Amino acid sequence: MENTLENVKKETQKKLENIGQNIDTKKIKDFVTNTETNMGDIERIVSAAAGGALIVYGVYRKDLLGAVLGLVGGSFAVRGATGHCMAFDAFGIDHSDQKIGVQKMLSGKINVKKAVTVNKSAEELYKFWRDFENLPKFMNHLESVTKRDNLYSHWKAKAPLGYTVEWDAEITNEVENRLIEWKSTEGADIPNSGKVEFHPTSDRGTEITVSINYDAPGGKLGSLFAKIFGETPEQQVEDDLRRFKRLMEAGMNLKIEGQPSGRAEQAKKASA
């Protein structure tokens, strides 16, 4: 029995030695230390930006999950900085020739256009919208709008990771009950412009069309990351218009999804 165990031990040791001899340690070292660029421009920028965002968010959380996210973000940041992806290396992938230009990715305007039909007159909808201090009632990203006078107003909006942005806006064109156009003034955190149109329909309703143009932080790349983190301007405007429709048709303030309306709260108190 002892001889059998000894033979098995020797045989196992021999196999392990053969495996060790077959391992090319130089290749392993080259694989681990290789920093030759094999990523394209977009991949590098996305990796670096995602890594930075994860690091910031991890620090912001100040807990174990935050620490893990910070480490993951660090690896993404290194990959973006070096332009080398070990996974690409392992599978023989090389995108280093995919160059689109960093300047192009960090510039460019973002355009959004959305529409909704509301079962109210154009006059009533225009009057409500024209009082810009009403807008935070249904626009989730707006913290406040303060009127300076009949043409100028100050806007404060939420940004990712708990930040805020502010700007002054002026009305540049206006047709009563039909059109409001505006643009931000010089010095805005995010330069923007846009218009809202009120088109009466044949069934006494009104089609509202909102068009917004702005210089996104980080340009088109910033817009890409907005999509990744659920902050797309297209989705924001679409959701805002949906809440505006419900507010005007049913008198329900749905600025925060799932928050009960004022009428529901009053009914609940009355029945108590």
WOSULCOR-V84226 format. One record per residue. PSI is psi as a letter, one per 30 degrees, with the letter a starting at -180 (none if undefined). Layout:
psi=PSI
psi=PSI
//
This chain:
psi=e
psi=e
psi=e
psi=e
psi=e
psi=e
psi=e
psi=e
psi=e
psi=e
psi=e
psi=e
psi=e
psi=e
psi=e
psi=e
psi=e
psi=e
psi=e
psi=e
psi=e
psi=f
psi=k
psi=j
psi=f
psi=e
psi=e
psi=e
psi=e
psi=e
psi=e
psi=e
psi=f
psi=k
psi=g
psi=k
psi=k
psi=g
psi=l
psi=l
psi=e
psi=e
psi=e
psi=e
psi=e
psi=e
psi=e
psi=e
psi=e
psi=e
psi=e
psi=e
psi=e
psi=e
psi=e
psi=e
psi=e
psi=e
psi=e
psi=e
psi=e
psi=h
psi=a
psi=e
psi=e
psi=e
psi=e
psi=e
psi=e
psi=e
psi=e
psi=e
psi=e
psi=e
psi=e
psi=e
psi=e
psi=e
psi=e
psi=e
psi=e
psi=f
psi=g
psi=k
psi=j
psi=e
psi=e
psi=e
psi=e
psi=e
psi=g
psi=g
psi=k
psi=j
psi=g
psi=f
psi=f
psi=i
psi=k
psi=f
psi=j
psi=e
psi=e
psi=e
psi=f
psi=g
psi=l
psi=k
psi=l
psi=k
psi=k
psi=k
psi=k
psi=l
psi=l
psi=k
psi=k
psi=k
psi=h
psi=l
psi=l
psi=e
psi=e
psi=e
psi=e
psi=e
psi=e
psi=e
psi=e
psi=f
psi=i
psi=f
psi=f
psi=f
psi=e
psi=f
psi=f
psi=f
psi=j
psi=e
psi=f
psi=k
psi=e
psi=l
psi=k
psi=k
psi=k
psi=e
psi=a
psi=f
psi=e
psi=k
psi=l
psi=k
psi=k
psi=k
psi=l
psi=k
psi=l
psi=l
psi=g
psi=g
psi=l
psi=l
psi=l
psi=l
psi=l
psi=k
psi=l
psi=k
psi=k
psi=f
psi=k
psi=k
psi=j
psi=k
psi=g
psi=e
psi=k
psi=k
psi=k
psi=l
psi=l
psi=l
psi=l
psi=k
psi=g
psi=k
psi=e
psi=j
psi=k
psi=l
psi=l
psi=a
psi=l
psi=k
psi=k
psi=j
psi=j
psi=k
psi=l
psi=f
psi=h
psi=g
psi=a
psi=k
psi=k
psi=k
psi=k
psi=k
psi=k
psi=k
psi=k
psi=l
psi=j
psi=k
psi=k
psi=g
psi=b
psi=f
psi=e
psi=e
psi=e
psi=e
psi=f
psi=e
psi=e
psi=e
psi=g
psi=g
psi=h
psi=k
psi=e
psi=e
psi=e
psi=e
psi=e
psi=e
psi=e
psi=e
psi=e
psi=e
psi=e
psi=e
psi=e
psi=e
psi=e
psi=e
psi=e
psi=f
psi=g
psi=k
psi=j
psi=h
psi=e
psi=j
psi=k
psi=f
psi=k
psi=k
psi=l
psi=e
psi=e
psi=e
psi=e
psi=e
psi=e
psi=e
psi=e
psi=e
psi=f
psi=none
//
